[in-house]
Amino acid sequence: MTNRVINDLMKRRTIYALGRNVHQEPVEIAEVIKNAIKHSPTAFNTQTVRAVILFGQSSEDVWDIVEERLRLEVNNEKAFKKTQAKIASFREGFGTVLFFTDKIKNPPVLLIIQ
């Protein structure tokens, strides 16, 4: 017996050349992300995952902030050029999703799992 979900996971791949040629509207993409978060199982059903979904200039702005911050961290100019190229590739995407974990949502559970 084959499990479709496992088969789909095995076939997944990472797309390194991000772009903006997307046929869905931002609201449709946000809805898929929202549903994926809402219906994904979590430990003790805590549902602690949060996301910020950015499109357009907001998405580009976040990568500008990341680049500025990493410039302070990477002292080697040659190494930073590689970092800068990677950030530029992320900036070229249709949008950005920032995932967070709400550690305050269920403090008793945090005490159990820490």
C-alpha positions as CSV (number, residue, x, y, z in Angstrom):
1,M,0.0,0.0,0.0
2,T,1.4,3.4,-0.9
3,N,0.8,6.6,1.0
4,R,0.2,9.5,-1.3
5,V,1.5,12.1,1.3
6,I,4.8,10.2,1.8
7,N,5.1,9.8,-2.0
8,D,4.6,13.5,-2.5
9,L,7.2,14.3,0.2
10,M,9.7,12.0,-1.5
11,K,9.1,13.8,-4.8
12,R,9.5,17.3,-3.4
13,R,12.3,19.5,-4.6
14,T,13.7,22.9,-3.9
15,I,13.5,25.6,-6.5
16,Y,16.6,27.7,-6.4
17,A,15.7,30.2,-9.2
18,L,12.8,32.0,-7.6
19,G,10.7,34.3,-9.7
20,R,7.5,36.3,-9.8
21,N,5.7,34.4,-12.6
22,V,2.9,33.2,-10.3
23,H,-0.7,32.6,-11.5
24,Q,-2.4,32.8,-8.1
25,E,-3.4,36.0,-6.4
26,P,-1.6,36.9,-3.1
27,V,-4.9,36.3,-1.2
28,E,-5.1,32.7,-2.6
29,I,-1.5,32.0,-1.6
30,A,-2.0,33.4,1.9
31,E,-5.1,31.2,2.3
32,V,-3.1,28.0,1.4
33,I,-0.5,29.0,3.9
34,K,-3.1,29.8,6.6
35,N,-4.8,26.4,6.0
36,A,-1.5,24.5,6.0
37,I,-0.6,26.0,9.4
38,K,-4.1,25.6,10.8
39,H,-4.4,21.9,9.9
40,S,-0.9,20.7,10.5
41,P,-0.6,18.6,13.6
42,T,1.4,20.1,16.5
43,A,2.6,18.6,19.8
44,F,-0.2,18.5,22.3
45,N,-2.4,20.3,19.7
46,T,-0.8,23.6,20.8
47,Q,-1.1,25.3,17.4
48,T,1.8,27.6,18.1
49,V,2.9,28.3,14.6
50,R,2.4,31.9,13.3
51,A,3.3,33.4,9.9
52,V,3.8,36.8,8.4
53,I,3.2,36.8,4.7
54,L,4.7,39.5,2.6
55,F,4.2,40.4,-1.0
56,G,5.5,43.2,-3.3
57,Q,7.6,46.0,-1.7
58,S,7.1,44.6,1.8
59,S,8.8,41.4,0.7
60,E,11.7,43.2,-0.9
61,D,12.0,45.4,2.2
62,V,12.5,42.5,4.5
63,W,15.4,41.2,2.4
64,D,16.9,44.7,2.5
65,I,16.8,44.5,6.3
66,V,18.3,41.0,6.3
67,E,21.1,42.1,3.9
68,E,21.9,45.2,6.1
69,R,22.0,43.0,9.2
70,L,24.2,40.3,7.7
71,R,26.6,42.9,6.3
72,L,27.4,43.7,10.0
73,E,27.9,40.0,10.8
74,V,30.0,38.8,7.8
75,N,33.5,40.4,8.0
76,N,34.9,38.8,4.9
77,E,34.0,40.7,1.8
78,K,34.4,37.7,-0.5
79,A,32.1,35.6,1.8
80,F,29.6,38.4,1.9
81,K,29.3,38.5,-1.9
82,K,28.1,34.9,-1.8
83,T,25.6,35.8,1.0
84,Q,24.5,38.9,-0.9
85,A,23.9,36.7,-4.0
86,K,21.7,34.3,-2.0
87,I,19.7,37.2,-0.5
88,A,19.2,38.7,-4.0
89,S,17.8,35.3,-5.1
90,F,15.3,35.3,-2.2
91,R,14.4,39.0,-3.0
92,E,13.4,37.9,-6.5
93,G,10.6,35.7,-5.2
94,F,6.9,36.5,-5.5
95,G,6.7,36.9,-1.7
96,T,8.2,35.9,1.6
97,V,6.8,33.9,4.5
98,L,8.3,34.4,7.9
99,F,7.4,31.6,10.3
100,F,7.4,32.1,14.1
101,T,6.6,29.9,17.1
102,D,4.4,31.4,19.8
103,K,6.2,30.2,23.0
104,I,3.7,32.0,25.3
105,K,0.6,30.3,23.9
106,N,0.8,27.3,26.2
107,P,3.4,27.8,29.0
108,P,2.6,24.5,30.8
109,V,3.4,22.5,27.7
110,L,6.6,24.4,27.3
111,L,7.7,23.3,30.7
112,I,7.1,19.7,29.8
113,I,9.0,19.8,26.5
114,Q,11.9,22.1,27.5
